[in-house]
């Protein structure tokens, strides 16, 4: 198995709905996402011969996604009253609506799925919300309960 990894960072705000603690309040993170891709065999021919993937392509895709999330307010669908959302948008704030609670675990899965949709063979995403704490999502890995 051959594996590559790259990483990118982005800054964004969020809060956790239905949570009773400090994270129920609006706050921000310097998110660090570490993305792993893997293949059993290297490309056999062409410009990517003897590579999993060109690092330039890999880095560009990961950084493009990080750029989409950078300096935006990550908002779970339905978590803000419509008038609050409208007021924030009227003030020019960037809101990124997501169909899930904006936990590090869900963001790791979201990044994995978005990059896999771009045909990258992503196997794992580590999503750090602090330098010492991260959530890890492994694509296609099933654990016994």
N, C-alpha and C positions, 0 to 999 in steps of 0.2 A: 504494500500500500504506500503510495506517495501522497504527501500532504504538504500544503502551503498554508501560511497564515499571514494576515495583514490586519491592521487596525486603523481606526479613525475615531475622532472625538467630536462631540457636538454639545452645545449648551441648550438646555430647554427647561421650561417650567412645567410643573404638573401638580396634581393633588390626588389623593386616593379617596374615592367615594366610599361611603359606608365603612369608614375606618375611624376608630376612636383612639387617636394618638396624635403626635406632632405632625405626621404626614397627611392628616386630613386638611391641613392648611396649605395654601399655595406656597410652593417653594421650588427651587431650581437645583439642577445638578450639572456637573461637567461629566456627561456620560462618555464612557470609553467602551467601544465595541471591538472585540477581537473576533475575527471571522476565520474559520478553517475550511478549506476545501480539500477534497481527496479523490483520488482515482486509483484503481488497481494497476493500470498500465499507463505509461506515458504515451503521448501522441507519437505515432509512427512516422508521420511524414509532414511536409509543409513547413510553414514558418514556425510552428510550435513543436516541431520534432524534438523528442526527448524532454518535453515539458508537460506538467499537469495543465498549466495555463500560463500565458504570458503575464508576468507580474504587473505590467502596465495596465492590462485589461482588468485584472483582479482589483488592483488599487483604485482604478477609476470608478468601477461599479460600487465599491464599498464607500468611497468618498462622496460619490454622487448621492447615495442614500443618506449618508450623514449630513450632507448639505441640505437635503430636503427637511430634515428634522432640526437643523440648527437655528437657534434663536427664535423658537416658536413655543407656543403654549400647547402642550399635548393634552387634549381634552377627550375624556370618555364620552361617547355619544349619550345624550340624555342627562348628563350630570350637571349642566348649567341651565338655569332658567332662561327661556328664549330672550327675554329682555336684557339679561346680563350679557349673553353672547352677542346680541345685536349692538349693545353699547360698546363692548370691547372691539368688535369689528369696525364700528363707526369711528372709533379713535385710531384705527389703523393697526391694531395689534394683530399679529399673525397667529391664527389658531389652526392646529392640525387635529381634525376630528378622527378618533379611532374607535373601532367597534368593540373595545375591551377596556377593562380597568388598567390604568397605565402603570402597572407594576414592572419591575425590572424583568421578571420572568416572562410576562407577556410581550414586552418589547424585544427580548431576545428571540422569542418565537417569530414575532413580526418581521424582524430583520432577516432571519433565516428564510422565511417564506417569500419575502420580497426578492431576495437575491436568488433563490432557487427558481422563481418565476422568470428571472433574467438568464436562466440556463447555466447558473454557476453550480458546481457540484458541492454545495455547502453541507458540511457534516456537523458543524458545531458553531454556536455563537456564544461568547461570553459577554454579558452586558454589565459593566461596572457602573454603579451609581455613586460609589465613593472609591478612593484608592484601595481600600481593603475589603470591599464587599461587592460580590457580583452574583448574578444569576446565570446559569448555564442551560442552554437548550441544545439538545442533540437531535438532529434530524433522523427520523426513522428508528430511533432506539426505543425498544419497549422494555420496561422494567416489570418484574413480577411484583405483585402487590404483597 
